[in-house]
């Protein structure tokens, strides 16, 4: 498992929500930079998109556990 996933797993629910908002904002900025030709590479955008997916997955897993009563 990548280290970033472990880092996200250690965060609380509020921290994950904050992280999700920050990553979404960062994706917006990177996409804007890419559209205007200011971005150097797409690698950073790909990494941030994957991190956002990881955070959303963890939030969903926790929500499912809560709704199941576990």
NURO-951779 format. One record per atom (N, C-alpha, C): residue number from 0; residue in three letters; x, y, z. Coordinates in nm, 3 decimals, padded with zeros to 5 digits. Each point is the difference from the previous one (the first is absolute). Layout:
NURO-951779
site seq = NUM; type = ALA; X = X; Y = Y; Z = Z
...
//
This chain:
NURO-951779
site seq = 0; type = UNK; X = 00.083; Y = -00.117; Z = 00.000
site seq = 0; type = UNK; X = -00.083; Y = 00.117; Z = 00.000
site seq = 0; type = UNK; X = 00.089; Y = 00.125; Z = 00.000
site seq = 1; type = UNK; X = -00.033; Y = 00.098; Z = -00.078
site seq = 1; type = UNK; X = 00.081; Y = 00.122; Z = -00.002
site seq = 1; type = UNK; X = -00.005; Y = 00.072; Z = 00.135
site seq = 2; type = UNK; X = 00.104; Y = 00.073; Z = 00.026
site seq = 2; type = UNK; X = 00.007; Y = 00.073; Z = 00.126
site seq = 2; type = UNK; X = -00.111; Y = 00.104; Z = 00.012
site seq = 3; type = UNK; X = -00.040; Y = 00.058; Z = -00.113
site seq = 3; type = UNK; X = -00.104; Y = 00.103; Z = 00.006
site seq = 3; type = UNK; X = -00.132; Y = -00.058; Z = 00.050
site seq = 4; type = UNK; X = -00.030; Y = -00.123; Z = -00.036
site seq = 4; type = UNK; X = -00.123; Y = -00.062; Z = 00.046
site seq = 4; type = UNK; X = 00.004; Y = -00.018; Z = 00.151
site seq = 5; type = UNK; X = 00.113; Y = -00.043; Z = 00.052
site seq = 5; type = UNK; X = 00.013; Y = -00.016; Z = 00.144
site seq = 5; type = UNK; X = -00.015; Y = 00.135; Z = 00.071
site seq = 6; type = UNK; X = 00.056; Y = 00.103; Z = -00.059
site seq = 6; type = UNK; X = -00.011; Y = 00.134; Z = 00.058
site seq = 6; type = UNK; X = -00.146; Y = 00.042; Z = 00.006
site seq = 7; type = UNK; X = -00.074; Y = -00.026; Z = -00.107
site seq = 7; type = UNK; X = -00.142; Y = 00.036; Z = -00.003
site seq = 7; type = UNK; X = -00.080; Y = -00.083; Z = 00.099
site seq = 8; type = UNK; X = 00.035; Y = -00.127; Z = 00.017
site seq = 8; type = UNK; X = -00.073; Y = -00.087; Z = 00.093
site seq = 8; type = UNK; X = 00.014; Y = 00.047; Z = 00.144
site seq = 9; type = UNK; X = 00.110; Y = 00.065; Z = 00.032
site seq = 9; type = UNK; X = 00.023; Y = 00.048; Z = 00.136
site seq = 9; type = UNK; X = -00.075; Y = 00.129; Z = 00.031
site seq = 10; type = UNK; X = -00.052; Y = 00.065; Z = -00.103
site seq = 10; type = UNK; X = -00.071; Y = 00.126; Z = 00.019
site seq = 10; type = UNK; X = -00.141; Y = -00.026; Z = 00.052
site seq = 11; type = UNK; X = -00.052; Y = 00.099; Z = 00.070
site seq = 11; type = UNK; X = -00.138; Y = -00.007; Z = 00.047
site seq = 11; type = UNK; X = -00.095; Y = 00.042; Z = -00.111
site seq = 12; type = UNK; X = -00.128; Y = -00.012; Z = 00.027
site seq = 12; type = UNK; X = -00.101; Y = 00.033; Z = -00.100
site seq = 12; type = UNK; X = 00.007; Y = 00.148; Z = -00.042
site seq = 13; type = UNK; X = 00.015; Y = 00.087; Z = 00.096
site seq = 13; type = UNK; X = 00.006; Y = 00.144; Z = -00.030
site seq = 13; type = UNK; X = 00.124; Y = 00.032; Z = -00.083
site seq = 14; type = UNK; X = 00.111; Y = -00.064; Z = 00.034
site seq = 14; type = UNK; X = 00.124; Y = 00.023; Z = -00.075
site seq = 14; type = UNK; X = -00.013; Y = -00.050; Z = -00.144
site seq = 15; type = UNK; X = -00.067; Y = -00.114; Z = -00.017
site seq = 15; type = UNK; X = -00.021; Y = -00.053; Z = -00.135
site seq = 15; type = UNK; X = -00.087; Y = 00.094; Z = -00.084
site seq = 16; type = UNK; X = -00.101; Y = 00.057; Z = 00.063
site seq = 16; type = UNK; X = -00.086; Y = 00.093; Z = -00.071
site seq = 16; type = UNK; X = 00.079; Y = 00.124; Z = -00.043
site seq = 17; type = UNK; X = 00.082; Y = 00.051; Z = 00.090
site seq = 17; type = UNK; X = 00.084; Y = 00.115; Z = -00.033
site seq = 17; type = UNK; X = 00.097; Y = -00.034; Z = -00.111
site seq = 18; type = UNK; X = 00.060; Y = -00.118; Z = 00.009
site seq = 18; type = UNK; X = 00.095; Y = -00.045; Z = -00.102
site seq = 18; type = UNK; X = -00.068; Y = -00.012; Z = -00.136
site seq = 19; type = UNK; X = -00.124; Y = -00.050; Z = -00.001
site seq = 19; type = UNK; X = -00.074; Y = -00.015; Z = -00.125
site seq = 19; type = UNK; X = -00.022; Y = 00.136; Z = -00.066
site seq = 20; type = UNK; X = -00.037; Y = 00.098; Z = 00.080
site seq = 20; type = UNK; X = -00.021; Y = 00.135; Z = -00.055
site seq = 20; type = UNK; X = 00.130; Y = 00.060; Z = -00.054
site seq = 21; type = UNK; X = 00.108; Y = -00.020; Z = 00.074
site seq = 21; type = UNK; X = 00.129; Y = 00.054; Z = -00.044
site seq = 21; type = UNK; X = 00.047; Y = -00.066; Z = -00.130
site seq = 22; type = UNK; X = -00.016; Y = -00.131; Z = -00.010
site seq = 22; type = UNK; X = 00.041; Y = -00.070; Z = -00.121
site seq = 22; type = UNK; X = -00.085; Y = 00.041; Z = -00.121
site seq = 23; type = UNK; X = -00.131; Y = 00.017; Z = 00.023
site seq = 23; type = UNK; X = -00.087; Y = 00.043; Z = -00.110
site seq = 23; type = UNK; X = 00.040; Y = 00.139; Z = -00.049
site seq = 24; type = UNK; X = 00.034; Y = 00.087; Z = 00.092
site seq = 24; type = UNK; X = 00.044; Y = 00.135; Z = -00.036
site seq = 24; type = UNK; X = 00.133; Y = -00.005; Z = -00.075
site seq = 25; type = UNK; X = 00.089; Y = -00.086; Z = 00.045
site seq = 25; type = UNK; X = 00.130; Y = -00.015; Z = -00.066
site seq = 25; type = UNK; X = -00.016; Y = -00.054; Z = -00.142
site seq = 26; type = UNK; X = -00.092; Y = -00.094; Z = -00.018
site seq = 26; type = UNK; X = -00.028; Y = -00.052; Z = -00.135
site seq = 26; type = UNK; X = -00.051; Y = 00.111; Z = -00.090
site seq = 27; type = UNK; X = -00.089; Y = 00.083; Z = 00.053
site seq = 27; type = UNK; X = -00.052; Y = 00.112; Z = -00.079
site seq = 27; type = UNK; X = 00.114; Y = 00.091; Z = -00.045
site seq = 28; type = UNK; X = 00.089; Y = 00.034; Z = 00.095
site seq = 28; type = UNK; X = 00.112; Y = 00.089; Z = -00.035
site seq = 28; type = UNK; X = 00.094; Y = -00.064; Z = -00.102
site seq = 29; type = UNK; X = 00.028; Y = -00.129; Z = 00.017
site seq = 29; type = UNK; X = 00.089; Y = -00.068; Z = -00.094
site seq = 29; type = UNK; X = -00.062; Y = -00.010; Z = -00.139
site seq = 30; type = UNK; X = -00.130; Y = -00.027; Z = -00.006
site seq = 30; type = UNK; X = -00.068; Y = -00.006; Z = -00.130
site seq = 30; type = UNK; X = 00.000; Y = 00.137; Z = -00.067
site seq = 31; type = UNK; X = -00.018; Y = 00.104; Z = 00.078
site seq = 31; type = UNK; X = 00.001; Y = 00.136; Z = -00.054
site seq = 31; type = UNK; X = 00.140; Y = 00.033; Z = -00.053
site seq = 32; type = UNK; X = 00.103; Y = -00.034; Z = 00.075
site seq = 32; type = UNK; X = 00.137; Y = 00.024; Z = -00.044
site seq = 32; type = UNK; X = 00.030; Y = -00.077; Z = -00.128
site seq = 33; type = UNK; X = -00.048; Y = -00.123; Z = -00.007
site seq = 33; type = UNK; X = 00.023; Y = -00.080; Z = -00.120
site seq = 33; type = UNK; X = -00.069; Y = 00.062; Z = -00.121
site seq = 34; type = UNK; X = -00.122; Y = 00.049; Z = 00.020
site seq = 34; type = UNK; X = -00.076; Y = 00.060; Z = -00.110
site seq = 34; type = UNK; X = 00.065; Y = 00.128; Z = -00.051
site seq = 35; type = UNK; X = 00.065; Y = 00.073; Z = 00.089
site seq = 35; type = UNK; X = 00.066; Y = 00.124; Z = -00.042
site seq = 35; type = UNK; X = 00.145; Y = -00.022; Z = -00.041
site seq = 36; type = UNK; X = 00.045; Y = -00.125; Z = 00.005
site seq = 36; type = UNK; X = 00.135; Y = -00.031; Z = -00.044
site seq = 36; type = UNK; X = 00.108; Y = 00.027; Z = 00.103
site seq = 37; type = UNK; X = -00.038; Y = 00.018; Z = 00.126
site seq = 37; type = UNK; X = 00.097; Y = 00.030; Z = 00.105
site seq = 37; type = UNK; X = 00.051; Y = -00.125; Z = 00.072
site seq = 38; type = UNK; X = -00.070; Y = -00.111; Z = -00.012
site seq = 38; type = UNK; X = 00.039; Y = -00.122; Z = 00.071
site seq = 38; type = UNK; X = 00.117; Y = -00.068; Z = -00.070
site seq = 39; type = UNK; X = 00.094; Y = -00.048; Z = 00.080
site seq = 39; type = UNK; X = 00.118; Y = -00.067; Z = -00.055
site seq = 39; type = UNK; X = -00.031; Y = -00.144; Z = -00.040
site seq = 40; type = UNK; X = -00.072; Y = -00.071; Z = 00.085
site seq = 40; type = UNK; X = -00.029; Y = -00.139; Z = -00.031
site seq = 40; type = UNK; X = -00.136; Y = -00.040; Z = 00.056
site seq = 41; type = UNK; X = -00.052; Y = -00.105; Z = -00.053
site seq = 41; type = UNK; X = -00.129; Y = -00.051; Z = 00.046
site seq = 41; type = UNK; X = 00.015; Y = -00.097; Z = 00.116
site seq = 42; type = UNK; X = 00.123; Y = -00.036; Z = 00.033
site seq = 42; type = UNK; X = 00.022; Y = -00.098; Z = 00.106
site seq = 42; type = UNK; X = -00.060; Y = 00.046; Z = 00.133
site seq = 43; type = UNK; X = 00.018; Y = 00.126; Z = 00.035
site seq = 43; type = UNK; X = -00.053; Y = 00.053; Z = 00.126
site seq = 43; type = UNK; X = -00.152; Y = -00.008; Z = 00.000
site seq = 44; type = UNK; X = -00.063; Y = 00.032; Z = -00.113
site seq = 44; type = UNK; X = -00.145; Y = -00.008; Z = -00.009
site seq = 44; type = UNK; X = -00.048; Y = -00.143; Z = 00.020
site seq = 45; type = UNK; X = 00.067; Y = -00.095; Z = -00.060
site seq = 45; type = UNK; X = -00.037; Y = -00.141; Z = 00.016
site seq = 45; type = UNK; X = 00.012; Y = -00.046; Z = 00.145
site seq = 46; type = UNK; X = 00.108; Y = 00.040; Z = 00.065
site seq = 46; type = UNK; X = 00.022; Y = -00.039; Z = 00.140
site seq = 46; type = UNK; X = -00.108; Y = 00.058; Z = 00.089
site seq = 47; type = UNK; X = -00.034; Y = 00.127; Z = -00.021
site seq = 47; type = UNK; X = -00.101; Y = 00.065; Z = 00.082
site seq = 47; type = UNK; X = -00.137; Y = -00.062; Z = -00.023
site seq = 48; type = UNK; X = -00.032; Y = -00.033; Z = -00.125
site seq = 48; type = UNK; X = -00.128; Y = -00.065; Z = -00.029
site seq = 48; type = UNK; X = -00.011; Y = -00.135; Z = 00.069
site seq = 49; type = UNK; X = 00.109; Y = -00.076; Z = 00.003
site seq = 49; type = UNK; X = -00.001; Y = -00.130; Z = 00.067
site seq = 49; type = UNK; X = -00.015; Y = 00.017; Z = 00.152
site seq = 50; type = UNK; X = 00.068; Y = 00.101; Z = 00.055
site seq = 50; type = UNK; X = -00.014; Y = 00.027; Z = 00.143
site seq = 50; type = UNK; X = -00.144; Y = 00.037; Z = 00.035
site seq = 51; type = UNK; X = -00.064; Y = 00.080; Z = -00.085
site seq = 51; type = UNK; X = -00.139; Y = 00.037; Z = 00.023
site seq = 51; type = UNK; X = -00.088; Y = -00.125; Z = -00.003
site seq = 52; type = UNK; X = 00.025; Y = -00.089; Z = -00.093
site seq = 52; type = UNK; X = -00.077; Y = -00.124; Z = -00.007
site seq = 52; type = UNK; X = 00.020; Y = -00.084; Z = 00.125
site seq = 53; type = UNK; X = 00.122; Y = -00.004; Z = 00.052
site seq = 53; type = UNK; X = 00.027; Y = -00.075; Z = 00.123
site seq = 53; type = UNK; X = -00.078; Y = 00.058; Z = 00.117
site seq = 54; type = UNK; X = 00.001; Y = 00.132; Z = 00.011
site seq = 54; type = UNK; X = -00.071; Y = 00.066; Z = 00.110
site seq = 54; type = UNK; X = -00.150; Y = -00.027; Z = -00.011
site seq = 55; type = UNK; X = -00.055; Y = 00.014; Z = -00.120
site seq = 55; type = UNK; X = -00.143; Y = -00.025; Z = -00.018
site seq = 55; type = UNK; X = -00.036; Y = -00.145; Z = 00.032
site seq = 56; type = UNK; X = 00.087; Y = -00.092; Z = -00.037
site seq = 56; type = UNK; X = -00.025; Y = -00.142; Z = 00.029
site seq = 56; type = UNK; X = -00.001; Y = -00.025; Z = 00.150
site seq = 57; type = UNK; X = 00.096; Y = 00.057; Z = 00.071
site seq = 57; type = UNK; X = 00.005; Y = -00.019; Z = 00.145
site seq = 57; type = UNK; X = -00.123; Y = 00.061; Z = 00.068
site seq = 58; type = UNK; X = -00.041; Y = 00.118; Z = -00.045
site seq = 58; type = UNK; X = -00.119; Y = 00.063; Z = 00.059
site seq = 58; type = UNK; X = -00.123; Y = -00.087; Z = -00.026
site seq = 59; type = UNK; X = -00.009; Y = -00.058; Z = -00.119
site seq = 59; type = UNK; X = -00.113; Y = -00.086; Z = -00.034
site seq = 59; type = UNK; X = 00.002; Y = -00.127; Z = 00.083
site seq = 60; type = UNK; X = 00.117; Y = -00.060; Z = 00.017
site seq = 60; type = UNK; X = 00.013; Y = -00.120; Z = 00.083
site seq = 60; type = UNK; X = -00.048; Y = 00.027; Z = 00.142
site seq = 61; type = UNK; X = 00.043; Y = 00.113; Z = 00.055
site seq = 61; type = UNK; X = -00.040; Y = 00.034; Z = 00.137
site seq = 61; type = UNK; X = -00.148; Y = 00.026; Z = 00.009
site seq = 62; type = UNK; X = -00.058; Y = 00.064; Z = -00.100
site seq = 62; type = UNK; X = -00.143; Y = 00.026; Z = -00.001
site seq = 62; type = UNK; X = -00.078; Y = -00.131; Z = -00.007
site seq = 63; type = UNK; X = 00.050; Y = -00.095; Z = -00.076
site seq = 63; type = UNK; X = -00.067; Y = -00.129; Z = -00.011
site seq = 63; type = UNK; X = 00.006; Y = -00.076; Z = 00.133
site seq = 64; type = UNK; X = 00.111; Y = 00.007; Z = 00.069
site seq = 64; type = UNK; X = 00.014; Y = -00.067; Z = 00.129
site seq = 64; type = UNK; X = -00.097; Y = 00.060; Z = 00.101
site seq = 65; type = UNK; X = -00.014; Y = 00.132; Z = -00.002
site seq = 65; type = UNK; X = -00.090; Y = 00.067; Z = 00.093
site seq = 65; type = UNK; X = -00.145; Y = -00.039; Z = -00.030
site seq = 66; type = UNK; X = -00.035; Y = -00.003; Z = -00.127
site seq = 66; type = UNK; X = -00.138; Y = -00.033; Z = -00.035
site seq = 66; type = UNK; X = -00.032; Y = -00.147; Z = 00.026
site seq = 67; type = UNK; X = 00.100; Y = -00.086; Z = 00.000
site seq = 67; type = UNK; X = -00.020; Y = -00.142; Z = 00.029
site seq = 67; type = UNK; X = -00.010; Y = -00.025; Z = 00.150
site seq = 68; type = UNK; X = 00.040; Y = 00.099; Z = 00.079
site seq = 68; type = UNK; X = -00.005; Y = -00.014; Z = 00.144
site seq = 68; type = UNK; X = 00.120; Y = -00.067; Z = 00.060
site seq = 69; type = UNK; X = 00.109; Y = -00.004; Z = -00.073
site seq = 69; type = UNK; X = 00.123; Y = -00.067; Z = 00.049
site seq = 69; type = UNK; X = 00.089; Y = 00.098; Z = 00.069
//
